[in-house]
């Protein structure tokens, strides 16, 4: 049985934090430039755009890391 600390260390690395920060910054830049004038509920709210950026950044980095791990195991 793994502990809670091991779970967080394995699934939440510095790459995830960096990816989330970049994606959230880009999402907020998008909201500032054009999203705040939209009728779409996701684009209208800066909080929802920040959450969307955090989730997108985490998922993208996780996909890249898992594909690199898969390639390393093949060799």
C-alpha positions in Angstrom: 0.0 0.0 0.0 1.5 3.3 -1.0 1.3 6.4 1.2 -0.3 9.6 0.3 3.2 11.3 0.0 4.3 8.8 -2.6 1.2 9.3 -4.6 1.8 13.1 -4.8 5.5 12.7 -5.5 4.8 10.4 -8.4 1.8 12.2 -10.0 2.7 15.9 -9.2 6.2 16.8 -10.3 7.9 20.1 -11.0 7.1 19.6 -14.7 3.4 19.4 -13.9 3.6 22.7 -11.9 5.5 24.4 -14.7 3.0 23.2 -17.3 0.1 24.3 -15.2 1.7 27.7 -14.7 2.3 28.2 -18.4 -1.2 27.0 -19.4 -2.9 29.1 -16.8 -0.9 32.2 -17.9 -1.9 31.6 -21.5 -5.5 31.1 -20.5 -5.6 34.3 -18.5 -3.9 36.2 -21.4 -6.6 34.8 -23.7 -9.3 35.9 -21.3 -7.8 39.4 -21.0 -7.6 39.8 -24.8 -10.9 38.4 -26.0 -12.6 36.0 -23.6 -14.0 38.6 -21.3 -16.2 40.0 -24.1 -17.6 36.6 -25.0 -21.1 35.2 -24.2 -19.7 31.8 -23.4 -19.8 31.1 -19.6 -16.4 29.4 -19.6 -14.7 32.3 -21.5 -16.5 35.0 -19.5 -15.3 34.0 -16.0 -11.6 34.5 -15.2 -11.8 31.9 -12.4 -13.2 29.2 -14.8 -10.5 30.1 -17.3 -7.8 29.7 -14.7 -9.1 26.3 -13.7 -9.3 25.3 -17.4 -5.7 26.4 -17.8 -4.5 24.4 -14.8 -6.3 21.3 -15.9 -5.1 21.6 -19.5 -1.5 22.1 -18.4 -1.5 19.1 -16.0 -3.1 16.8 -18.6 -0.7 17.9 -21.4 2.4 17.4 -19.3 1.1 14.1 -18.0 0.5 12.9 -21.6 4.0 13.9 -22.7 5.6 12.3 -19.6 3.7 9.0 -20.1 4.6 8.8 -23.8 8.3 9.4 -23.0 8.2 6.7 -20.3 6.6 4.3 -22.8 9.4 5.0 -25.3 12.1 4.5 -22.7 10.7 1.1 -21.8 10.7 0.0 -25.5 14.4 0.5 -25.8 
